[in-house]
Amino acid sequence: MTIEAATEFGSALECTSRIRGRATLHQNPFWILGATPRDSKQRIGELAEERSLIVDAAACQKARSDLINPRTRLSAEVSWLIGVSPARAAQLVDQLHQGNFDVKVLAGLPPLAHANLLAALFEMLDAETTPGTVAKLINVLACLTDEIKVEDALRDINEDRAVAMFAPVPGPDRLESELTTRRGYFLSAINGALDKLPASFLVQTMTMAAESATADGQRHAPMLIDELVDSYEVKTTPILAQEAENVRKLINSAEVAAKTGEAAIKPVIAQIEVVARNWDQIAQPIQLIAKARGVEHEQSSKLAYEIRDCAAFLSREFGMLDQTKRLIALVQDIFKELPEFSESIERDAQTVDELVATRAASAADHDQWCKDITYRVDLGLLSKDTLWISPDGVCWKKRWYPLDAVTRVRWGGIRHSVNGIPTGTTYTIAFGDDRSETVVELKREDVYSAFTDKLWKAVCGRLLTEMLEKLKRGSEIRIGSAIVQDTRVQLIKHKFFSEEPALFPWSGVKVWNQGGSFYIASQQDTKTYVALSYINVPNVHILEQAIRIMFKESNAQKLSDLLG
């Protein structure tokens, strides 16, 4: 914001009733005596005598002494309207004193004089001044303070001193010290005005001032704004600490409520949103200044990650993606002034969106899976029995197994013939748990093909994964006469009068189908093998699938490599 643009925010300061009382400027020796920086010592003495008849004589003598003494005179000059014509300076200070002050008339004044008038204005503002007005005045004063140049002020002071026949200020050192003190006064004047405002107005004012001064954290603020927000941070730190603790308590409540279910956690998440937004409203000016400085506000960063961790907990432990999204959206909104955190939470938001999409896709896939495995058929000529499979389980002749309970499956067909003439095929399908098994005998190839396809999709994928996980844990599995381990398999070496077990790595065996059996054999010794009947030995189809996939994977050295 340029000074010119900032001063043109109204034809006057909202209304003159917002200006009350007197300012420090009205205690300046030049104002007390009605003197100007161009008056000589003699004239100053005369004015002191004249004014002593109207106001306190002691005050007039002190004002005279302050203006005649070179050391105290410099303080009076720096706090007056140096560089402004005597008539205009008197007029401006009088207008301020009368409470009839138009900020537009300040355009074009030297920065130091302009700043002195605005600081005086801050001292006279009442508690009903709107946050927008105070914020704009703060930014104008801050910009003016940065524009004050020692060499310009020194020139203006010494020009007036030459006319008044006072010794010039010899160099910039003392003037620099006075200007530093003056900036402290400007800060004090602003803080005094802010202290009069209601708490909600104070927060709004500081936020608006910081937003404007930093372009929402994109550029460095004037030094006075930096110092003002630093003092604001000191005042608000206890409040922020208490509110942050309230958020933490709610986070703990959310993690406990999550165990009960999503309905229980929703109101807690709503409370977190309210308290966190209140916290952020207070912290906003501090966050903006920190961002403009290229750092992150430590309290904001800590709280942001605590809420983020809660979101991650709800997603990871309970799969509550809707509540996770609420918390992520919350911290994305209120902690956008934290660059590093914003990048991290943006990745989290993308991950959650992907999980939501995956969940939706999984739901659709599950619906399709349910359709794909559902099958029902009545078998028998006279007495009908129903063979069916669905997400609820698999059943034959009222013997029912839940899908998750099925641990073994086998199926196959036997062709029959008389005198070399085919007479048909008998198909067998068996399924069961660890304690029992049900066997289906049928002659219909269409039913056999359809049901075994459904059975594979419903059960065998899970059994294959469970087999691989068991092998990965170091266990071995016996299937028929084969003992299967993760890295090798035990086969049988067939001799004339005995059989001898022999272990082979997977790289040393070969497999094939023959006569209704699955063969695993040594690559080097044709007499070392096992033959596993599809129709009689449970889970041969599953073992075959695992081995054949492993052989196709060039990098696989053991069966559990298929788990990825």
SULGI-V962194 format. One record per residue. SS is DSSP state (alpha for helix, beta for strand, coil for the rest). Layout:
# SULGI-V962194
ss=SS
ss=SS
This chain:
# SULGI-V962194
ss=coil
ss=coil
ss=alpha
ss=alpha
ss=alpha
ss=alpha
ss=alpha
ss=coil
ss=coil
ss=coil
ss=coil
ss=coil
ss=coil
ss=coil
ss=coil
ss=alpha
ss=alpha
ss=alpha
ss=beta
ss=coil
ss=coil
ss=coil
ss=coil
ss=alpha
ss=alpha
ss=alpha
ss=alpha
ss=coil
ss=alpha
ss=alpha
ss=alpha
ss=alpha
ss=alpha
ss=coil
ss=coil
ss=coil
ss=coil
ss=coil
ss=coil
ss=coil
ss=alpha
ss=alpha
ss=alpha
ss=alpha
ss=alpha
ss=alpha
ss=alpha
ss=alpha
ss=alpha
ss=alpha
ss=alpha
ss=coil
ss=coil
ss=coil
ss=coil
ss=coil
ss=alpha
ss=alpha
ss=alpha
ss=alpha
ss=alpha
ss=alpha
ss=alpha
ss=alpha
ss=alpha
ss=alpha
ss=alpha
ss=alpha
ss=coil
ss=alpha
ss=alpha
ss=alpha
ss=alpha
ss=alpha
ss=alpha
ss=alpha
ss=alpha
ss=alpha
ss=coil
ss=coil
ss=coil
ss=coil
ss=coil
ss=coil
ss=coil
ss=alpha
ss=alpha
ss=alpha
ss=alpha
ss=alpha
ss=alpha
ss=alpha
ss=alpha
ss=alpha
ss=alpha
ss=alpha
ss=alpha
ss=alpha
ss=coil
ss=coil
ss=coil
ss=coil
ss=alpha
ss=alpha
ss=alpha
ss=alpha
ss=coil
ss=coil
ss=coil
ss=coil
ss=alpha
ss=alpha
ss=alpha
ss=alpha
ss=alpha
ss=alpha
ss=alpha
ss=alpha
ss=alpha
ss=alpha
ss=alpha
ss=alpha
ss=alpha
ss=alpha
ss=beta
ss=coil
ss=coil
ss=coil
ss=coil
ss=coil
ss=alpha
ss=alpha
ss=alpha
ss=alpha
ss=alpha
ss=alpha
ss=alpha
ss=alpha
ss=alpha
ss=alpha
ss=alpha
ss=alpha
ss=alpha
ss=alpha
ss=alpha
ss=alpha
ss=alpha
ss=coil
ss=coil
ss=alpha
ss=alpha
ss=alpha
ss=alpha
ss=alpha
ss=alpha
ss=alpha
ss=alpha
ss=alpha
ss=alpha
ss=alpha
ss=alpha
ss=alpha
ss=alpha
ss=alpha
ss=coil
ss=coil
ss=coil
ss=coil
ss=coil
ss=coil
ss=coil
ss=alpha
ss=alpha
ss=alpha
ss=alpha
ss=alpha
ss=alpha
ss=alpha
ss=alpha
ss=alpha
ss=alpha
ss=alpha
ss=alpha
ss=alpha
ss=alpha
ss=alpha
ss=alpha
ss=alpha
ss=alpha
ss=alpha
ss=alpha
ss=alpha
ss=alpha
ss=alpha
ss=alpha
ss=alpha
ss=coil
ss=coil
ss=alpha
ss=alpha
ss=alpha
ss=alpha
ss=alpha
ss=alpha
ss=alpha
ss=alpha
ss=alpha
ss=alpha
ss=alpha
ss=alpha
ss=alpha
ss=alpha
ss=alpha
ss=alpha
ss=coil
ss=coil
ss=coil
ss=coil
ss=coil
ss=coil
ss=coil
ss=coil
ss=alpha
ss=alpha
ss=alpha
ss=alpha
ss=alpha
ss=alpha
ss=alpha
ss=alpha
ss=alpha
ss=alpha
ss=alpha
ss=alpha
ss=alpha
ss=alpha
ss=alpha
ss=alpha
ss=alpha
ss=alpha
ss=alpha
ss=alpha
ss=alpha
ss=alpha
ss=alpha
ss=alpha
ss=alpha
ss=alpha
ss=alpha
ss=alpha
ss=alpha
ss=alpha
ss=alpha
ss=alpha
ss=alpha
ss=alpha
ss=alpha
ss=coil
ss=coil
ss=coil
ss=coil
ss=alpha
ss=alpha
ss=alpha
ss=alpha
ss=alpha
ss=alpha
ss=alpha
ss=alpha
ss=alpha
ss=alpha
ss=alpha
ss=alpha
ss=alpha
ss=alpha
ss=alpha
ss=alpha
ss=alpha
ss=alpha
ss=alpha
ss=alpha
ss=alpha
ss=alpha
ss=alpha
ss=alpha
ss=alpha
ss=alpha
ss=alpha
ss=alpha
ss=alpha
ss=alpha
ss=alpha
ss=alpha
ss=coil
ss=coil
ss=coil
ss=coil
ss=alpha
ss=alpha
ss=alpha
ss=alpha
ss=alpha
ss=alpha
ss=alpha
ss=alpha
ss=alpha
ss=alpha
ss=alpha
ss=alpha
ss=alpha
ss=alpha
ss=alpha
ss=alpha
ss=alpha
ss=alpha
ss=alpha
ss=alpha
ss=alpha
ss=coil
ss=coil
ss=alpha
ss=alpha
ss=alpha
ss=alpha
ss=alpha
ss=alpha
ss=alpha
ss=alpha
ss=alpha
ss=alpha
ss=alpha
ss=alpha
ss=alpha
ss=alpha
ss=coil
ss=coil
ss=coil
ss=coil
ss=alpha
ss=alpha
ss=alpha
ss=alpha
ss=alpha
ss=alpha
ss=alpha
ss=alpha
ss=alpha
ss=alpha
ss=alpha
ss=alpha
ss=alpha
ss=alpha
ss=alpha
ss=alpha
ss=alpha
ss=alpha
ss=alpha
ss=alpha
ss=alpha
ss=alpha
ss=alpha
ss=alpha
ss=alpha
ss=alpha
ss=alpha
ss=alpha
ss=alpha
ss=alpha
ss=alpha
ss=alpha
ss=alpha
ss=alpha
ss=alpha
ss=coil
ss=beta
ss=beta
ss=beta
ss=beta
ss=beta
ss=coil
ss=coil
ss=coil
ss=coil
ss=coil
ss=beta
ss=beta
ss=beta
ss=beta
ss=beta
ss=beta
ss=coil
ss=coil
ss=beta
ss=beta
ss=beta
ss=beta
ss=coil
ss=coil
ss=beta
ss=beta
ss=beta
ss=coil
ss=alpha
ss=alpha
ss=alpha
ss=coil
ss=coil
ss=beta
ss=beta
ss=beta
ss=beta
ss=beta
ss=beta
ss=beta
ss=beta
ss=beta
ss=beta
ss=beta
ss=coil
ss=coil
ss=beta
ss=beta
ss=beta
ss=beta
ss=beta
ss=beta
ss=beta
ss=beta
ss=beta
ss=beta
ss=beta
ss=beta
ss=coil
ss=coil
ss=coil
ss=coil
ss=beta
ss=beta
ss=beta
ss=beta
ss=beta
ss=beta
ss=coil
ss=coil
ss=alpha
ss=alpha
ss=alpha
ss=alpha
ss=alpha
ss=alpha
ss=alpha
ss=alpha
ss=alpha
ss=alpha
ss=alpha
ss=alpha
ss=alpha
ss=alpha
ss=alpha
ss=alpha
ss=alpha
ss=alpha
ss=alpha
ss=alpha
ss=alpha
ss=alpha
ss=alpha
ss=alpha
ss=alpha
ss=alpha
ss=alpha
ss=alpha
ss=coil
ss=coil
ss=coil
ss=coil
ss=beta
ss=beta
ss=beta
ss=coil
ss=coil
ss=beta
ss=beta
ss=beta
ss=coil
ss=coil
ss=coil
ss=beta
ss=beta
ss=beta
ss=beta
ss=beta
ss=beta
ss=beta
ss=coil
ss=coil
ss=coil
ss=coil
ss=beta
ss=beta
ss=beta
ss=beta
ss=beta
ss=beta
ss=beta
ss=alpha
ss=alpha
ss=alpha
ss=beta
ss=beta
ss=beta
ss=beta
ss=beta
ss=beta
ss=coil
ss=coil
ss=beta
ss=beta
ss=beta
ss=beta
ss=beta
ss=beta
ss=coil
ss=coil
ss=coil
ss=coil
ss=coil
ss=beta
ss=beta
ss=beta
ss=beta
ss=beta
ss=beta
ss=coil
ss=coil
ss=coil
ss=coil
ss=coil
ss=coil
ss=alpha
ss=alpha
ss=alpha
ss=alpha
ss=alpha
ss=alpha
ss=alpha
ss=alpha
ss=alpha
ss=alpha
ss=alpha
ss=alpha
ss=alpha
ss=coil
ss=coil
ss=coil
ss=coil
ss=coil
ss=coil
ss=alpha
ss=alpha
ss=alpha
ss=alpha
ss=alpha
ss=coil
